[in-house]
Amino acid sequence: MGLPRWIYVPAVLGAGFVLLPLLAIVARVDWPNFGTLITSESSRAAFWLSLKTSAASTGLCVVFGVPLALVLARRDFPGLGVLRSLVLLPLVLPPVVGGLALLYTFGRRGLLGSELDALGIQIAFTTVAVVMAQTFVALPFLVVSLEGALRTAGQRYEVVAASLGAGPTTVFRRITLPLVLPGLMSGAVLAFARSLGEFGATITFAGSLQGRTRTLPLEIYLQRETDPDAAVALALVLVVVAVLVIGLARQSRSAL
């Protein structure tokens, strides 16, 4: 079935709205000095820190997000709608608010921070805080993706496996997980991409300490004030990494 011709007008405008700013970054890059701009000590430290913390936060999103998505998709109990709303709340909260919430929970004078500090554990303004901030904002992306995959897959295969004597853990491992693996991969990629680009919650809860908490988005922001050419070059690096991650995820999903 064909599409109405008028559909192409807003489609082209929407694509242009997304693509033109990206092309503007490419056009603004100081290409003769590109290598030097992205290989300074602070830039390399921020880049590798972003990759490591984003990978760690994505792992935490999988650990926490898979059970959450299963509960939301497979169970019905009073307060389920409230639970879903709270889990997805970081999607609509300004990241700075999320950072403040984490700070007032795990900071030295926070809800749990004083007890942790008494045990000699400090979380705020450490690399751990970066991972926690990224996990806080990225977790809903995985939950939404996986919950949708679970609802689409249905429960008929799980019911059959259970009727044949398989236990809940076996059903989850042998039936549920393989069925929703593409959705899980998509959610993990979205969580990684969101973690990689996180700024507001990170700077609020973890600060900007070179080599410890200064991720690539924070480095770009700081370079924008002192060296705009370096900021543009690093922004392009971040865009390229995000495109590569999404492209690899699409190829992996197609292979499945």
GUTOR-306453 format. One record per residue (C-alpha): x, z, y negated; residue number from 1. Coordinates in steps of 0.1 Angstrom, whole numbers, plus 5000, padded with zeros to 4 digits. Last residue first. Layout:
// GUTOR-306453
R    c1    c3    c2  num
R     X     Z     Y  NUM
...
This chain:
// GUTOR-306453
R    c1    c3    c2  num
R  5190  5152  5131  256
R  5214  5126  5118  255
R  5191  5121  5088  254
R  5194  5158  5080  253
R  5232  5156  5082  252
R  5232  5126  5059  251
R  5209  5143  5034  250
R  5231  5174  5034  249
R  5262  5154  5028  248
R  5246  5137  4998  247
R  5234  5171  4984  246
R  5269  5185  4987  245
R  5286  5155  4973  244
R  5262  5154  4943  243
R  5268  5190  4936  242
R  5306  5186  4938  241
R  5304  5156  4914  240
R  5283  5175  4889  239
R  5307  5205  4889  238
R  5337  5182  4884  237
R  5319  5165  4855  236
R  5314  5198  4839  235
R  5351  5206  4844  234
R  5360  5175  4825  233
R  5335  5182  4797  232
R  5348  5218  4793  231
R  5384  5206  4793  230
R  5376  5181  4765  229
R  5358  5208  4745  228
R  5388  5231  4744  227
R  5382  5265  4727  226
R  5345  5271  4725  225
R  5335  5247  4753  224
R  5363  5262  4774  223
R  5344  5295  4775  222
R  5312  5278  4787  221
R  5330  5257  4812  220
R  5348  5287  4826  219
R  5315  5305  4830  218
R  5300  5276  4849  217
R  5332  5275  4871  216
R  5331  5311  4881  215
R  5348  5339  4862  214
R  5343  5370  4884  213
R  5376  5379  4899  212
R  5403  5352  4890  211
R  5396  5355  4853  210
R  5372  5383  4845  209
R  5339  5371  4831  208
R  5312  5397  4836  207
R  5297  5405  4869  206
R  5261  5416  4862  205
R  5254  5398  4829  204
R  5279  5369  4833  203
R  5266  5363  4869  202
R  5229  5366  4861  201
R  5232  5340  4833  200
R  5255  5315  4849  199
R  5246  5301  4884  198
R  5256  5265  4890  197
R  5273  5270  4923  196
R  5247  5295  4935  195
R  5219  5269  4928  194
R  5238  5242  4947  193
R  5244  5266  4976  192
R  5208  5277  4978  191
R  5196  5241  4976  190
R  5220  5232  5004  189
R  5208  5262  5025  188
R  5172  5252  5019  187
R  5178  5217  5031  186
R  5196  5229  5061  185
R  5168  5253  5070  184
R  5143  5226  5066  183
R  5163  5203  5089  182
R  5166  5232  5114  181
R  5129  5239  5115  180
R  5122  5228  5151  179
R  5156  5240  5164  178
R  5150  5275  5150  177
R  5115  5279  5163  176
R  5120  5268  5199  175
R  5152  5281  5216  174
R  5163  5309  5193  173
R  5128  5320  5180  172
R  5112  5317  5214  171
R  5141  5335  5230  170
R  5138  5364  5204  169
R  5100  5366  5209  168
R  5103  5367  5247  167
R  5097  5337  5269  166
R  5071  5342  5297  165
R  5055  5308  5300  164
R  5027  5318  5276  163
R  5054  5326  5250  162
R  5068  5291  5253  161
R  5033  5275  5250  160
R  5026  5297  5219  159
R  5059  5287  5203  158
R  5053  5250  5209  157
R  5018  5253  5193  156
R  5030  5273  5163  155
R  5030  5248  5134  154
R  5059  5226  5124  153
R  5045  5221  5089  152
R  5041  5258  5083  151
R  5076  5265  5094  150
R  5091  5237  5073  149
R  5072  5250  5042  148
R  5085  5285  5049  147
R  5120  5271  5052  146
R  5121  5253  5019  145
R  5104  5281  5000  144
R  5127  5308  5015  143
R  5158  5288  5009  142
R  5151  5283  4972  141
R  5139  5319  4969  140
R  5174  5332  4979  139
R  5193  5313  4952  138
R  5187  5337  4922  137
R  5195  5369  4940  136
R  5222  5354  4962  135
R  5241  5342  4931  134
R  5239  5376  4915  133
R  5250  5393  4947  132
R  5279  5370  4952  131
R  5291  5375  4916  130
R  5287  5413  4920  129
R  5309  5412  4951  128
R  5336  5395  4930  127
R  5335  5426  4907  126
R  5319  5435  4874  125
R  5292  5457  4890  124
R  5299  5467  4926  123
R  5319  5500  4924  122
R  5322  5521  4956  121
R  5341  5553  4954  120
R  5314  5573  4972  119
R  5303  5590  4940  118
R  5302  5555  4925  117
R  5277  5544  4952  116
R  5255  5574  4943  115
R  5257  5566  4906  114
R  5251  5529  4912  113
R  5218  5533  4932  112
R  5194  5533  4902  111
R  5220  5523  4877  110
R  5246  5543  4858  109
R  5276  5527  4874  108
R  5257  5494  4879  107
R  5239  5487  4912  106
R  5202  5489  4901  105
R  5204  5486  4863  104
R  5230  5459  4867  103
R  5210  5440  4893  102
R  5179  5441  4870  101
R  5200  5430  4841  100
R  5214  5401  4860   99
R  5179  5390  4871   98
R  5168  5392  4834   97
R  5198  5370  4825   96
R  5187  5345  4851   95
R  5154  5340  4833   94
R  5127  5348  4859   93
R  5107  5318  4873   92
R  5125  5312  4905   91
R  5136  5348  4907   90
R  5099  5358  4914   89
R  5098  5340  4947   88
R  5103  5371  4968   87
R  5079  5391  4945   86
R  5052  5364  4947   85
R  5055  5362  4985   84
R  5052  5400  4988   83
R  5021  5401  4966   82
R  5005  5374  4987   81
R  5013  5393  5019   80
R  4998  5425  5005   79
R  4974  5431  5033   78
R  4987  5413  5065   77
R  4990  5378  5078   76
R  5022  5368  5097   75
R  5038  5335  5106   74
R  5048  5318  5074   73
R  5056  5348  5052   72
R  5073  5368  5080   71
R  5092  5338  5092   70
R  5104  5329  5056   69
R  5116  5365  5051   68
R  5135  5365  5084   67
R  5152  5332  5075   66
R  5159  5342  5039   65
R  5179  5374  5046   64
R  5207  5360  5068   63
R  5204  5324  5054   62
R  5206  5337  5018   61
R  5235  5359  5028   60
R  5254  5328  5041   59
R  5245  5309  5009   58
R  5259  5338  4989   57
R  5292  5337  5007   56
R  5295  5299  5003   55
R  5287  5302  4966   54
R  5313  5330  4963   53
R  5340  5309  4979   52
R  5332  5277  4961   51
R  5329  5293  4927   50
R  5361  5313  4931   49
R  5379  5281  4940   48
R  5367  5264  4909   47
R  5373  5294  4886   46
R  5409  5298  4898   45
R  5416  5261  4895   44
R  5402  5260  4859   43
R  5421  5292  4849   42
R  5454  5278  4862   41
R  5450  5244  4846   40
R  5442  5216  4870   39
R  5410  5202  4855   38
R  5424  5193  4821   37
R  5457  5180  4834   36
R  5439  5156  4858   35
R  5415  5143  4831   34
R  5442  5136  4805   33
R  5439  5098  4804   32
R  5402  5102  4813   31
R  5391  5123  4783   30
R  5356  5126  4795   29
R  5328  5117  4769   28
R  5315  5086  4787   27
R  5311  5105  4820   26
R  5293  5133  4802   25
R  5270  5108  4785   24
R  5263  5092  4819   23
R  5250  5126  4831   22
R  5229  5130  4800   21
R  5215  5095  4807   20
R  5206  5101  4843   19
R  5180  5128  4841   18
R  5159  5114  4812   17
R  5165  5079  4825   16
R  5150  5088  4858   15
R  5119  5103  4840   14
R  5116  5072  4818   13
R  5118  5049  4848   12
R  5092  5069  4867   11
R  5070  5071  4835   10
R  5070  5033  4833    9
R  5069  5025  4871    8
R  5035  5042  4876    7
R  5020  5016  4852    6
R  5023  4990  4879    5
R  5000  5008  4903    4
R  5017  5013  4936    3
R  5014  4990  4966    2
R  5000  5000  5000    1
